[in-house]
Every structure is written in C-alpha cells, then in structure tokens.
Amino acid sequence: MWFDDWQSIWRAVGLGFAAYALLVLFLRVGGKRTLAKLNAFDFVVTVAIGSILANILTGTSLTLAQGVAALAFLVAMQTLMSWASVKSSSVQGMLRACPRFLLRNGKVDEQALADERVTRGDLLQVIRDGGFARIEDVGAVVLEADGTFNVLSADACDHDELSALADVAD
C-alpha cells in the first residue's frame, strides 16, 4: 500500500513533533549518560527508546500519552540505575560487565577468547583495524564492557603503572 489518507500522514507528523520535543526534554533532564553506550543495559534502553518512538509515530494503538509515559519511565529508570551504580558497587556489578584482556604482552588468552565467544579471526581483525600487522607489536587487546575492542601498542603498555587498565580482568 502506497498511500492511505492524509489524516494518517498528519497524525504521524503531529505526534512525531510532540514526541520528539518531549524526548529531547527527557534526555536533557536525564543527562548525557541516558544515551551513553557504556554497557548492555545502556544499549537496551537506547533500543527501547527508539522502539517506543517508532510506535508513537507509526502505531495506531498507542496514544501519545502512553508513549510519553513509557519514554519518561525508561529515562527515569536509566537515570536511577546510573545513579545507583555510582553509589553502589554491587549495583554497578549487576549492570556492567567487566572489561577483559583478550591479549596481553603479545600473548593471546585462549580461555578469554572462548569465554567471551570471540574467535581468533575476530581478534586478528581487531588488531589489523588498530593498525597493527604483527601481534608482537600489540601490548593488549581489551574487550570493553560495551562490546567494543581497544588495541594498545606494546610501547603504550611498556610502563610500570597502567592505571587505565586497573579495572580490566585477566
């Protein structure tokens, strides 16, 4: 179907304008962390916000008030969980995965690869993406809590104190 009627078009535009304006307001109140991509919980919230916005715009069974209430709930929960994770290490442990070394000092941790379900080929691709042609030139590959990879040169890891790696699990 290409076109139904103008009323449905104007409904989507009107609801879209209102929902977008309120979403921007909620995100400003919720702070920058609301849409941060620091962990799986953040990702789920971001996807859910997008899904609700899409349902407001294109669905006919969801009212603007219901959609706005759902958006407000998600932003409030994200804000509450972020605050709680800052205040409590146990809450932080529940919501956030720990970053993990997949390679350290030029040596691949096969157990970490298996535990994190990363293939050796995936690891090699990440190393190449980091601009390295030799594993021996890599000091560390870290699988971050948000699922991204960081590749650090051997030179960068050739120091006694590596404070940025303090929370990375072996």
Secondary structure, 3 states (H helix, E strand, C coil): CCCCCHHHHHHHHHHHHHHHHHHHHHHHHHCHHHHCCCCHHHHHHHHHHHHHHHHHHHCCCCCHHHHHHHHHHHHHHHHHHHHHHHHCHHHHHHHCCCCEEEEECCEECHHHHHHHCCCHHHHHHHHHHCCCCCHHHEEEEEECCCCCEEEEECCCCCCCCCHHHCCCEC
